[in-house]
Amino acid sequence: MIIREIHKNEYKELSYIHLESFKDFFLSNLGKSFLYAYYRACLNSQETIAFCSINSQNELQGFCVGCTESKGFHKRLLIKNIFVFLFQGIIILFTKPKAILRLAKNLDKKTDKKDNGLYAELLSIGVSSSIKGTGVGKELINRFEEEAKERLCKKIALTTDYYSNENVISFYEKMGYKVFYEFTTYPNRRMYKLIKEL
Ligand SMILES: CC(C)(COP(=O)(O)OP(=O)(O)OC[C@H]1O[C@@H](n2cnc3c(N)ncnc32)[C@H](O)[C@@H]1OP(=O)(O)O)[C@@H](O)C(=O)NCCC(=O)NCCS
């Protein structure tokens, strides 16, 4: 298994794996065009940490993407890429109007008084269904954590679904993540925020 950084121009390949591993999730339902824009912006940000697993044909099979400082990351991304996201916003407004409200309300996922957002955040991790359970997710998180440490991050947090998500939660628990708190995002999605001290 080869784990390496994701190149800036690999936002499409990254989006394909996202679509495959997050079927019927909110971001996936916004469509390929939005995912391209989102991951392209992430990969262009200095704050982003992004690794992938590739096979012998150099094809992406898994990915993890996160940022060094959770607090305000998505707002900074939006401001830096304002025209790209305005354009995407207009498309979504016509095709999925309710999603705009949800995007706006969930821009900042800080939802608990004890949460100051001063930690790195693992925003997304997914592996192709054909290689699930073969240790790729674990290696991706390990590399993400090493890089976060090198960039002087002290903690990593992430959010994950509360209901019907036992497998993913046990995966994170095995990787040393603990429940920080529970919260509900708009419109009514119960979530866990997990955290790990590095
Ligand atoms: C979650 C995910 C990234 C895990 O990646 P993976 O490559 O399948 O996991 P690994 O093979 O590296 O497993 C690492 C450890 O977690 C455990 N684990 C993995 N999947 C598990 C499951 N479904 N149930 C229980 N434990 C699990 C493994 O047993 C392993 O433990 P070990 O080191 O003691 O053997 C992958 O299943 C995935 O892409 N899921 C869909 C996308 C998703 O939900 N992402 C998270 C969103 S918050």
The ligand as a MOL file (V3000), in Angstrom:
LIG
                    3D

  0  0  0     0  0            999 V3000
M  V30 BEGIN CTAB
M  V30 COUNTS 48 50 0 0 0
M  V30 BEGIN ATOM
M  V30 1 C -14.3600 4.2260 7.9510 0
M  V30 2 C -13.3310 3.7650 6.9010 0
M  V30 3 C -12.5450 4.9830 6.4190 0
M  V30 4 C -12.3790 2.7640 7.5710 0
M  V30 5 O -11.3520 2.4310 6.6450 0
M  V30 6 P -10.8700 0.9150 6.4710 0
M  V30 7 O -9.7190 0.9220 5.5430 0
M  V30 8 O -12.0340 0.1030 6.0910 0
M  V30 9 O -10.4110 0.5440 7.9600 0
M  V30 10 P -9.1110 -0.3010 8.3800 0
M  V30 11 O -9.1050 -1.5810 7.6000 0
M  V30 12 O -7.9020 0.5450 8.2820 0
M  V30 13 O -9.4040 -0.6160 9.9040 0
M  V30 14 C -8.6920 -0.0080 10.9840 0
M  V30 15 C -9.2030 -0.5700 12.2870 0
M  V30 16 O -10.5860 -0.2420 12.4640 0
M  V30 17 C -11.3600 -1.4340 12.5510 0
M  V30 18 N -12.5490 -1.3260 11.7220 0
M  V30 19 C -12.5930 -0.9330 10.4370 0
M  V30 20 N -13.8410 -1.0170 9.9750 0
M  V30 21 C -14.5710 -1.5120 10.9950 0
M  V30 22 C -15.9180 -1.8810 11.1400 0
M  V30 23 N -16.7700 -1.7700 10.1070 0
M  V30 24 N -16.3670 -2.3560 12.3170 0
M  V30 25 C -15.5180 -2.4930 13.3630 0
M  V30 26 N -14.1830 -2.1860 13.2930 0
M  V30 27 C -13.7500 -1.7030 12.1230 0
M  V30 28 C -10.5050 -2.5460 11.9660 0
M  V30 29 O -10.8160 -3.8040 12.5320 0
M  V30 30 C -9.0990 -2.1010 12.2990 0
M  V30 31 O -8.7510 -2.4900 13.6160 0
M  V30 32 P -7.3760 -3.3040 13.8970 0
M  V30 33 O -6.2650 -2.3260 13.5950 0
M  V30 34 O -7.4740 -3.6730 15.3360 0
M  V30 35 O -7.3750 -4.4620 12.9630 0
M  V30 36 C -14.0180 3.0710 5.6860 0
M  V30 37 O -14.7450 1.9920 6.1400 0
M  V30 38 C -14.9180 3.9820 4.8560 0
M  V30 39 O -14.4760 4.5580 3.8650 0
M  V30 40 N -16.2080 4.1180 5.2200 0
M  V30 41 C -17.1560 4.9250 4.4270 0
M  V30 42 C -16.9100 6.3910 4.5840 0
M  V30 43 C -17.1170 6.8440 6.0180 0
M  V30 44 O -18.1260 6.5490 6.6410 0
M  V30 45 N -16.1370 7.6220 6.5330 0
M  V30 46 C -16.1630 8.1930 7.8530 0
M  V30 47 C -17.0830 9.3530 7.8890 0
M  V30 48 S -17.0790 10.2110 9.4250 0
M  V30 END ATOM
M  V30 BEGIN BOND
M  V30 1 1 1 2
M  V30 2 1 2 3
M  V30 3 1 2 4
M  V30 4 1 2 36
M  V30 5 1 4 5
M  V30 6 1 5 6
M  V30 7 2 6 7
M  V30 8 1 6 8
M  V30 9 1 6 9
M  V30 10 1 9 10
M  V30 11 2 10 11
M  V30 12 1 10 12
M  V30 13 1 10 13
M  V30 14 1 13 14
M  V30 15 1 14 15
M  V30 16 1 15 16
M  V30 17 1 15 30
M  V30 18 1 16 17
M  V30 19 1 17 18
M  V30 20 1 17 28
M  V30 21 1 18 19
M  V30 22 1 18 27
M  V30 23 2 19 20
M  V30 24 1 20 21
M  V30 25 1 21 22
M  V30 26 2 21 27
M  V30 27 1 22 23
M  V30 28 2 22 24
M  V30 29 1 24 25
M  V30 30 2 25 26
M  V30 31 1 26 27
M  V30 32 1 28 29
M  V30 33 1 28 30
M  V30 34 1 30 31
M  V30 35 1 31 32
M  V30 36 2 32 33
M  V30 37 1 32 34
M  V30 38 1 32 35
M  V30 39 1 36 37
M  V30 40 1 36 38
M  V30 41 2 38 39
M  V30 42 1 38 40
M  V30 43 1 40 41
M  V30 44 1 41 42
M  V30 45 1 42 43
M  V30 46 2 43 44
M  V30 47 1 43 45
M  V30 48 1 45 46
M  V30 49 1 46 47
M  V30 50 1 47 48
M  V30 END BOND
M  V30 END CTAB
M  END
